Amino acid sequence: MLPKNFTVGVNSFAGGYKLQNGRSQFNGSNEELIQCIHRGILAGNVEKGVTEGSVIVTFVSEDVSKVLTPYVTLAQGDIIIQEFSPRCSNPSESPRKSAGRVIKNGGVATTVSKFSRAILYSSTQLAKEGANELSDLPENFEVCVIEGYEENPGDVIHPDTLLHNLCFGTSEEHGTTEVALSRDEVEVALQRGFTHYRDKCALASTKFKQTTIQKIFNTLGNTDRENLLVLLSQAHETSKTLIPATT
């Protein structure tokens, strides 16, 4: 799974794993992240990944809380915003429908993970997409994905990610990697992924909400804009009557 004399680096793709991007976030430097990876490997917390050339390293208990997760469990009536655009980690990729953000009162979620792991790809595999940042050698591996959960999700991959990988294989344009699973294993992985993520969504950050409101406003015609401004004004006046004045 990992060669005896391996080297671990952090790929710049992992830099997009921030709460404001709807992703889990490691609180620390790249050097500290690599230390967490090594402690997980030494503890034997390594397994083969779903995609070709990947391995999953689960953090040891003392490192789990260094990852924050934006994911929350949805409630009936929650509003989810999706966008058709390249992933924030690589703006040069072809656009795809985002996994969505749920709009709730408040800012970015800062839930401390109770189960954390990282996905590493061999530099040899990344080189097929022109994405390797370490030398194209079989002993080199690069951290590309950081995942934090409120509970151990088991062997799970987001179904949208899995389907993209299945459809496009190893593709620099689409940011995908060939899936190393049989047809039966793919079916199981899709079921697990759907079951886990069917009521989970990343919480929208304040910046995301502000940007989304501006984009919606820009797409409206003059009449709809005027109606929206009237509604916002009425909502503002209502909120002033509901919130006691502070002295």
N, C-alpha and C positions, 0 to 999 in steps of 0.2 A: 504493500500500500504506500509506504514511504520508504525510500532508500535509506541505507544505514547512515550515510554521511549526507544529510540534506541541509539545505539553506532556505530560510523563510524570509521573505520580504513583504512589504505592504504595497499593493498595487494602487495607483492613484484612483482607480474606480471605487475603491473602498472609501475614498474621501467624500463621496456623495452620500454616505450613510450618516445622515444627520436628522434630528427630529423634525426640523423645519421642512425637510424633503419627504416626510412621511416614512422615514426609515429608522431602524434602530441606530443607536449612537454609542460608540465607545468613548468613555470619559477618560482620556489620557493620551499620551503621545504614541507614535508608531512604535517606538522602542518598548514602551510598556505593553502595547498590544502583542508584540512578538514574544515578550516574556510570558504573557498569559497563554499564548499558543504553545510555547515550549512546556509549560507546566501541565497543560492538558495532555500533550503528547507523552510526557514522562509518566503520567497517571494512566496511560493506556486508553484515553478517551478519543480514539481515532476510528473512523469508519469510512468506507468507500462512499463517495457522493453519487447522486443520481446521474449527473452529467459526466461525460468522458473526461478523464484526467483530473477529477476533483476528489478532494477528501474533506471530511467534516471533522472538526476538532471541537469537542465540548469543553467549556471552561470548568476548572475545578471550583469547589464551593466558595473558596475565599475570593475568587475573581468574578463570580457571577454578577455581583452588584455593580460592577464597573460599566455595565451596559444598561442604557435606558431604552425603553420601548414606547413608541407612540400609539400602539394598538390598543383599542378599547373594544368592549363587547357592545354591539348595537342594541338599541331599544326600538320598539315599534314606533314608526313615524319619523325616525331620524332621517335627515336629508344628506345624501351623498353627492359630492361633486366629482365628476370625471373630466379629464381633458385628453385630447388626442395630440400628443406631442412627444418628442424624444425624451428618454429618461434623463433626469437631472445629472446622473453620473457620467453621461456621455452624450452631449448635445448633437454630435455628428451622426448618431444613429437614426434610422428611419423612425418616424413617429409610431406610437402605439397607444391604445386606450389605457389610461392609467388605472391602477387598482382602486383609485378613488380616495377621497378624504371625507370624513364625516364632520358636519358643521354642528358644533356644540358651543355653549357659552364657555368662555375662558380661552386660554392660549394653548401652547404646546403641552402635550402630556409629558410628564416627567416620572412615569411609573418606573421604579427600579425593577429590572428583570429578576426573575427567580430561576430562570434557566437561560443560559447564554452559550452561543457557539459561533464559530467562524467557518466559512467555506474557503478552502484554498484550492487554487488551480495550478497545475504544473506549468512552468514557463514554456515547456515544449508545446502543450496544448494551446496556451494563449498566443504563441507565435503563429499558429495557423490563422488567427484573426488579426495578426499584427498588433496584439495588445500586451505582449510581454514587456516587462521593465527590468527583469533580471535576464542574464544570458540564457539562451535557448539550450539549456542543459537538463537532463533528466532528474538531477538531484535538486533542482531549484523549484520552489513553490512560492506562490504569491497569494496573500490574503486579498480576496475580492469582495466578500460578503460578510456582514456582521448581523447576527440575528439575536434578538432578545425576546423572551416570552414571559407571560405571567405564570405559565406552567409548562412542563415538559410536553411538547406537542407530538413527540415521537418522530418517526421518519416521515417528515412532511415537507413538501415543496408547494409553493403557491401554484394553483392549477393554471393560471394565466401564463406564468413563467414556463411551466412544463410544456404547455401547448405551443408556445412560441419556439421553444427548443426543438420540439417534435417537427414542427412545420418547416423550419428554416435550417436546422442542423447547425454546423459550425459556420457562422456568418459574421463578418466584421460589420457589414451594413446593418444587420438587424440586432447585433449584440447578443447572439445566441451561440450555444454550444451543443454539439451532438449528444443525444441522450443514450446512456449506456444501460438500457433496460430492455427486457423482452416485452412482447405485446401484453402478456399477462401481468408483468410487473408494472407496466405503464398504467393499466387499468386500476390496479391496487393503489398506485401513487396518486392518480386522479381522484379516487374515492376519498383517500385520506386527506388530500389537500382541500377538496371541496368541503368535507365535513368540518375541518378545522377553521377554514376562512369564511364559511357561509355567514357567520354573524360577527365577524371581526373586520375592523377597518381602522386605518390610521386617522388620528385626530388632526384636523386642520389647524395649522398655526395661525396666529394673528396676521402675519404677513400674507399667508396664503389667502385668508379670507378677504383682506383688503385688496389684493391683486385680483381675486375672482370677482369681487363687486365692481371693480373698475372695468374689467373685461366685459362683464354682463352689460354694464351701462353703455359701453362703447358700441355694442351690437344692437342697441335699441334705436328705434326711430324717435323722432321728436315728441310725438304724442305719448309713447310709452315712457320716455324719459321724464316728461312732465308729471305723469301719473305716479311714477316711482318716487320722484322728489316730494310730491304731495303726501304719499304714504309714509315716507321717512320723516317728514316734518310732523305729521300727526302722531307717529310713534314716539318721536322725541318729546312732544308736548305731553303725551300720556305718561311717559316714563318719569317726567319731572313731577307729576302729581302723585306718583306712586312711591318715589324715593324721598324720604324726609330730608329737608335741608340740614346741612351740617353747620355748626357755628364755630 
